Amino acid sequence: MNPQKDLFFISPINAIPQVFFESPYREDYFEIAWLKDEEPIHFIKDEALYIKGDWMYLIPANRSPRPTKSGKKGTLIAFHKSVLDYEVKEFTLDVIRLFLGKGAGSFSTILLEEDMTTTLEGILRILKNEYGEQQNNFLVLKALLKAFLLKLMQYKAQTFTSQGLNEKRVYHFLLLLEHHFREEKSVGFYADKLNITPKRLNQILKQKTGKTITQLLQERTVVEAKKEIIISEQTIKEIGYSLGFEDRSYFSRFFKKMTGQTPEQFQKQAKERIFPA
């Protein structure tokens, strides 16, 4: 899976190739795991909702951890985040809203009712056919994906309460984070952009995501660091500098604190897994 070649990826969940799980690019993709007639795989407080059905898991780009295996029935749809570059800002924001989980969750879950299942199956059938064509058309795939996502948005809006001001602030923060995490580590920068105090922004993020601004910044930075360490030809020092670390030792301490490994240890282990002797 390489964004230079593959903007879309569709596969049966019980037959996903191992290369998909091991790809250093995986976190650049939005993933939709549609479990068919299965029990949910996430914790649910209300046992009455723990029912067998069509469960949909929507995992946004640049979020970890991600599932490493699945023997469930269903379909995985993944699309590279650059696909959204071709869309208007409002639609991109709606996609992030769709994929972002509530509370401390890093992904969204939806239990589909029968009517919506039938509707989405129709779109998915055409999407699979186009994806299977040797000369698949990007514009057609994008249009079909957009129709699929719009139907999901409509369904979620009807099923759940409308998003309030604080949810919108979270989505705007995530957009700011994606564009500025390399050079802007200051809590004040993001708070100023959202026209609220740092204390209030931290309260909102803690309530809605379970994490502070600093934690979200650190997580986004380490996701990028892992990817660069695996695929980049830059030195560890250069990678650290590109992520805003003036000192190599500071970057190494940060990386070890976040992952339990030094950058060198992580790089060695990753290369052994991807390119075994």
N, C-alpha and C positions, 0 to 999 in steps of 0.2 A: 504494500500500500504506500504509494508515493504521490504527494500532491502535484508533482510535475506531470504525472501521467493519469492518476486516478482521482477524479473529483467526486465520484460516486462509487459506492460498494454495496451490493445486495447479496445476501446469502441466507440459506436455511440456518436457523440458530443451532441446530444439532449437527451441523456439518461445516462450521466456520473453520477455514484453514488456520493452522497454528501461526503462520506468518502474520496474520492479522493481529493476533494478541501480542506478538513480539515486535511489531513495527515501531520504530522510534517516532514515527509520524502520527501514531494513533490518536494522541491527545489533540491533534489539529482538527479532528472530525467531530461533528455532532452525530450522535448515535440514537437510533430508534429501535429498541428491542421489543418486538410485538410477540408476546407469548400467547399461543392459541390453546384455549381450553386447558389452562394450567392454574395451579395454585400460585398465589403471590410469592415472590422470593425476598420480600423486604418485611421488616417488623411492622406489625399493625397493632396499635393499642386496643382497638375495638375488635374483639374476636368475631363479632357478627359479620365484619367485612372480610374476614379471611375465607374467601370463597373461590371456587374454581371458575375460571372464566377467561376472557380476553384481556389480559393485563398488558399495558404498554408502559415501557420504561424509556424516558427521554433524557439522555445524558449530554449536557452541553460540552462544547469544546473547551479545552484547557482545564478540565476538572479531573481530579483524582481522589480516591482510587477508582479503577474501572474493573468490570468483571473480567476474569481470566479464563473462564470456561463456562459452558452451559450444555446440558443434555436435554434441554426443553424443546418442545415443539413450537415452531413459529418462524418469524422472519426478522433478520437484522437489516436495517437500512442505515447506511452511514454516508454523510456528505461532508466534504471539506469546507472549512469555515470561509474560504475565499469565494464560495458560491454566493454568499450573502453580499459580497462586494458589488454584485450586479443589481442589487435591489435598493429601493429607497430606504432611508434611515428608519422610517416608521415601521416598515415590515421587519427589518432586522431587529428592532427593539421588541416587536411582537414575538419573534422567534425566541429571543432570549427569555422573554416572559413565559413562553410556553414550556421551555426546557428547564427553567430554574425551579428547584424544589422549594417547598415551604419549610420553615423552621430550620433545623440543623442539617436537613438533607441537601445533598449536592446535585440531585436530579429530581425530575418530576415523574409522578406515577399517575396513570389514568386507567380506570376500569371501564371498558367500553360496553355500552348497551347494544342490544341486537341490531337495531336500526342503523346505528353508526358503524357497527362492524361490517354490515352489508355494504354500506356506502364506501367505506375505506377499502374494502376488499376489491371493489370494482376499479378504483383508482390504482391500487397496488398491482392488480393484474396487468393493466396497461403499462405501468412503470416497469415491471419485470420484463415484459415483452420487449420494450424499447431498450432496456439495459442489456438484454441478451443479444441484441443485434450487433453484428461485428462492427458496423459503422454507425454506432449509436450517436444520436444528435444531441449535443449539449443543451441547445435551446429547448428541445422537446422534453428532455429529462428534467431540466430546471422548471419548466412550466408544469409538468406533472407533479413534481415534488412540491411546488408552491401550492397547487390545488389540494394536495394531501395535507400540507401543514395548515392551510386556511380552514379546512374542514375540522381539523383537530382544535384549532383556536376557537372556532365557533362552538364546538361541542364543550370545550372546557369553560368557555364564558357562560354557557347555559347551565352547566353543571355546578360550577363553583361561584362563589360570590365575586363580584367585580373587584379588581385590584385597587387598593387605596393609594393615597399619596406616598406613603412610606415604601410600598412595593415599587412604585415608579422610581423613587430615589435609589433603591437598591439596583434596579436595572440600569439606570443612568450611571451609577457608580461603577458597575461592572464594565460598561462601555468605556468609561474614562480609564479604568484600570488597564484594559486591554491596549489602549493607545499610549499610555504613559508609564507603565510599571517599570520600564528600564531606567528611565532618568528621574522619575519622581517618587521618592520614598517618604515624603512628608505627608503626614495626616492632614495638615492644614491645607495643602494644595487641593486635595479632593473635596474637603469640606467647603473651601471657598468657591470651587466650581459649582457646587450644589447649593450655595448660598445659605448654609447652615453652619453651626459651630462644630468643631471636631468632636466635642463631647456628645452632641446630639446625633451626629452621624454614627459614632461608635455604638450608641444605644440602639439605633435603628438596625444596624447591621447585626449586632448581637442578638436582637430579638428575631430578625428574619432569617439569618443564616447560621446563628450559633457561634459566629466568629467576629473578631474585631477587625478594623482596617489593617492593622499590622499583620495579623494572621493571614488575611486574604492576600496582602501584598507578598508576604513570604512564600505562601503556597504557589502563587502565580510565578514568582521568580524561580523557585526550585523546579517547577515543571519545565520552564524554558531552559534552565541550566542542564537538566537531565538530557533533554533533546539535543542541545548543542554539544554536550560532551560526547554523545554517541555519533552524531552525524557531521559535526563541523571539523574542519581541518585546522582550526585555531588551537593554540595552546590553552591550557587551563587558565593561565594568567590573562590571556586575551579574552577568553569567554567571560571571566569574572569582570574584567574592565567593561565589556559590552553590556553587562547587566548592572553597572553602576557601582562596582567595587573597585576602589582605587588601589587597594592592597590585596595581593594574592593570598596571604595568610588569613586575612579577614574573610575572604570568599571561601577558603577551605574550611575554616571554623564554622561559618554559617551553613555550608553544605552538609558537614558532618552532623551538626546539631539537628538539621531538618531530616536527614536520611539515615543517620547512623553509620555512614561511610564517608571516607574522604573522596574527593572527585576522582583521584587516581584509582582507588579501589572500585568505585562504581563503574568507571570507564573499562577497566580490565574485565570485570564480571560481565558487563553488557556485551563486550566484544566476544567473549568466550561463548556466550549464549547465542548470539546472532551468527557468529562465524566460528563454529566449533572446529577443532583441529581434526 
